Amino acid sequence: MPRIEFYVLASETLAERQRVACNLAMKAWRAGFSVFLRATDEAECSTLDELLWRFRKDCFIPHSTYQDDNSAPVVIGLNQPPSQQSGVLINLAQDLSPQIDQFSRVIEIVNQQPELLTACRENFRTYRQRGYDPKRVELQ
């Protein structure tokens, strides 16, 4: 059963949420995990792809979109199944991934945008109803 964590940001901005997702992807990759960044739509996939290219000047994060190379260390996609099991899922979509149990860790990134807060609270309840034990992590 995967470890579920909700990383709660103080800001409302989408850009900060995406920056945190890139930072968490880098940390997980450096720790030896495969990473699946689940975006909300194709436009966000493109945005995340671009962000990962320029995220850190001192570090290249090997990544690809699911369509281009689904076996990259960091994969950006939507609802596709991961090519590597037991990695980290960073979920930016407002709903639960259909592949939750194929990961060892699931990270939901929450900001203070009202619609997203509502969706994430529902996700938190749904995880509990399914027998998971989600944790809340406050980010400054």
N, C-alpha and C positions, 0 to 999 in steps of 0.2 A: 504494500500500500504506500503510495507516495506521500511525502511530507508536503503539506499545503501551507503556504505563507502569503499573507496579504501585506505588501509593503505600502504604507500609507504616507503620502506626500502632503506637505503643508500648502503647496501651490495648487492653482487651478489649471495651469497651462499644459497643453498637449506636448509642447516642446520639452518641458521638464520631464514629463512622463516618458517620452521617447529617449531622452538622454539617460535617465536612470535605467531604462531597459538595456541600452547599449553598455552601460557600466556593469550591470549585473551579468550580461552575456560575456563580457570580457573576463570578469572574475571567475565565472563558472568554467569557461574555456581554459583559463590559466590553471585551474584546479584539476583539469583533466577530464571534464565532463563534456559530452556533446550537448549542444543547445539548440532548441527550437524556439524561435521568436514568432509567436502567433499574432499576426496583425489583424486589424479590423477589416481591411479591404486591400485591393491591389495597389491603390495609391499609397497607403501606409507601408506596404511592402517596399515600394520604390524609395520612399523617404528613409526607411530604416537601412536599406542597402546603402544609400548615399551617406547617411550618418556614420555607419560603421567604417566607411572608407576614410572619413576625415575626423573620426571621433577622438583619436589620440595621435599626436604627431610622433610620439616616441614608440608607438606599438602598432603593428598591423594585426588586425583581428581577422583570421581566415573565415570568410563567410560567403554565402551565395543564396540566391533565391531558390526555392524548392524546384522550380522549373529548370533552372540552369544546372544545379548540382545538389541533389538531395542528400549527398553523403558528406558535404562540407562539415567542418567542425561546428560552425554556427550556421543554421539554416533559417531562412525567413520564409514563412508561408502562412497559409490560412487554416484549413481543416484537414490537410493531408496527414497521413500517418508518418511518424518519424522513421527514418531508415535505420537509426541506431536506437536500441532499447536502453532504458535506465538512465537517460540523460535528464536535462533540466528543461522544463517548459516555462517560458516567460510569456504569459498571456496578456495581451493588450486588447483583445476582443472583449465585448461586454458580456458574452455568454461563456459557459463552460466548454472546454474542448471535448470532442468526442473520444479523444485518445488519452485521457487522464492517466489511466492505469498503465500506460506504456512508458511512463516517466518515473524516476525516483524522487523527483522534486518538482512542484508546481509553484510558480510565483505569479501572483496577481498584483498588478501595480495600480494603486488607487490614488487619484488626486481629488481635489475638493470641488470638482465640477459636479453640480447637483445631479444631473442625469446619470453620470458614471457612479457616483456614490450610491444611488438607489440600486443600480444594476449590481454593484459589487456586494452590497448588503444582501441582496437576494442570492447571489452566488455563495456567499458565506453560509447562509442558511441551508442552501441546497447541498453543499459539501457535508455539513453536519448531518442532514437527513440521510445521506448516503453512507454514513459511518466514518467519514474522515474527521480528523481533529485539526481544523484550520487554526493557524496562529496569526496574530497581528503584530507587525513590526513597524514602529514609528520611525520615519526618516525625517531628518531636519533639513 
